């Protein structure tokens, strides 16, 4: 029994020394699994050394036997699924924040376009008023026509369309 306990503790120490936690994942793992294939061998060791699980835990090793292996693997698979979902959610949130920033920049640019178009419309209206208004250039040129200054084209139609 002493050899058996010594072999189990030695295997715990070897697993712990390999430091799989740091090597496999950048965020690390809390522990690694050590499988004992014979259930009775595990229970006999526990009966002899009640601190065996605490020792394994202190070395970041979790002991697994045939009776709980399937359940442990299901929990691990579920944790990996949660981790993948969490990573996808992070990516979705990052993409959403980026999209929000792009929409904000686009709205600012559209406001700039609106301001420029409003200014252009105002400038056009003022120029058109200077051309066709009561004090406009066309009216003055048409008055010259009335006074007898002739030219190939008459400006009278422009006055009729825009009194």
C-alpha positions in Angstrom: 0.0 0.0 0.0 2.9 2.3 0.7 4.3 1.7 -2.7 0.9 2.3 -4.2 0.5 5.6 -2.4 4.0 6.6 -3.3 3.4 5.8 -7.0 0.2 7.9 -7.0 1.9 10.9 -5.2 4.9 10.6 -7.6 2.5 10.7 -10.6 0.8 13.7 -9.1 4.2 15.4 -8.7 5.2 14.5 -12.3 2.0 15.9 -13.7 2.3 19.1 -11.6 6.0 19.5 -12.7 5.0 19.4 -16.4 3.0 22.7 -15.8 0.5 22.0 -18.5 -1.5 24.9 -17.2 1.0 27.5 -18.4 2.0 25.6 -21.6 -1.4 24.9 -23.1 -3.4 28.0 -22.5 -2.3 31.6 -22.1 -4.8 32.2 -19.4 -3.8 29.0 -17.7 -5.9 26.2 -16.2 -6.8 25.6 -12.6 -5.8 22.0 -12.7 -5.1 19.0 -14.9 -6.8 15.5 -14.7 -5.0 12.4 -13.5 -6.9 9.2 -14.5 -6.8 6.2 -12.2 -8.3 3.4 -14.2 -9.1 1.1 -11.3 -11.7 2.5 -9.0 -10.8 0.2 -6.1 -7.1 1.3 -6.3 -8.2 4.9 -5.9 -10.5 4.2 -3.0 -7.9 2.0 -1.3 -5.4 4.9 -1.5 -7.9 7.3 -0.1 -8.7 5.0 2.8 -5.0 4.9 3.6 -4.3 8.6 3.0 -7.2 10.9 3.7 -5.2 13.9 2.5 -4.5 12.5 -1.0 -7.1 14.7 -2.7 -5.9 17.8 -0.8 -2.4 17.0 -1.9 -3.4 16.6 -5.5 -5.4 19.8 -5.3 -2.3 21.7 -3.9 -0.4 20.5 -6.9 -3.3 21.6 -9.3 -4.2 18.0 -10.2 -7.7 16.5 -10.1 -8.0 12.8 -9.8 -10.5 11.1 -12.1 -11.8 7.5 -12.0 -13.9 5.5 -14.4 -17.1 6.2 -12.5 -16.8 10.0 -12.9 -14.7 10.3 -16.1 -17.8 10.7 -18.4 -19.3 13.3 -16.1 -16.1 15.2 -15.9 -15.6 15.2 -19.7 -19.2 16.5 -20.1 -18.4 19.4 -17.7 -15.2 20.1 -19.6 -17.0 20.1 -23.0 -19.6 22.4 -21.6 -16.9 24.8 -20.3 -15.2 24.8 -23.7 -18.5 25.6 -25.3 -19.0 28.5 -22.8 -15.5 29.7 -23.6 -16.1 29.6 -27.3 -19.4 31.5 -26.9 -17.7 34.0 -24.7 -15.0 34.6 -27.3 -17.6 35.0 -30.0 -19.5 37.4 -27.9 -16.3 39.5 -27.3 -15.8 39.6 -31.1 -19.4 40.6 -31.7 -19.1 43.4 -29.1 -15.8 44.6 -30.6 -17.3 44.5 -34.1 -20.4 46.3 -32.8 -18.3 49.1 -31.2 -16.3 49.5 -34.4 -19.5 49.6 -36.4 -20.9 52.2 -34.0 -17.8 54.4 -34.4 -18.1 54.1 -38.2 -21.8 55.0 -38.2 -21.0 58.0 -36.0 -18.3 59.2 -38.4 -20.6 58.7 -41.4 -23.4 60.7 -39.7 -20.9 63.5 -39.0 -19.8 63.5 -42.7 -23.4 63.5 -43.8 -24.0 66.5 -41.6 -21.1 68.2 -43.3 -22.5 67.3 -46.7 -25.9 68.8 -45.6 -24.2 72.0 -44.4 -22.2 72.3 -47.7 -25.4 71.7 -49.7 -27.3 74.2 -47.7 -24.5 76.8 -48.2 -24.4 76.0 -51.9 -28.2 76.4 -52.2 -28.0 79.7 -50.4 -25.2 80.9 -52.7 -27.1 79.7 -55.8 -30.3 81.5 -54.6 -28.3 84.7 -54.0 -26.6 84.5 -57.4 -29.9 83.8 -59.1 -31.4 86.8 -57.4 -28.5 88.9 -58.6 -29.1 87.6 -62.1 -32.9 87.6 -62.3 -34.2 89.8 -59.4 -35.6 93.3 -59.5 -32.1 94.7 -59.3 -30.6 91.9 -61.3 -28.4 91.9 -64.3 -31.0 90.5 -66.7 -33.4 93.3 -65.8 -30.7 95.9 -66.4 -29.8 94.3 -69.8 -33.5 94.1 -70.8 -33.8 97.8 -69.9 -30.9 98.5 -72.3 -32.9 96.6 -75.0 -35.9 98.8 -74.3 -33.6 101.8 -74.8 -32.6 100.5 -78.2 -29.3 98.7 -77.5 -29.6 95.6 -79.6 -27.9 92.3 -79.6 -28.3 89.1 -81.4 -30.2 87.5 -78.5 -32.9 89.2 -76.5 -33.2 88.8 -72.8 -36.9 89.4 -72.6 -37.8 85.7 -72.4 -35.7 85.3 -69.3 -37.7 88.1 -67.7 -41.0 86.5 -68.6 -40.1 83.1 -67.1 -38.7 84.8 -63.9 -40.6 88.0 -63.3 
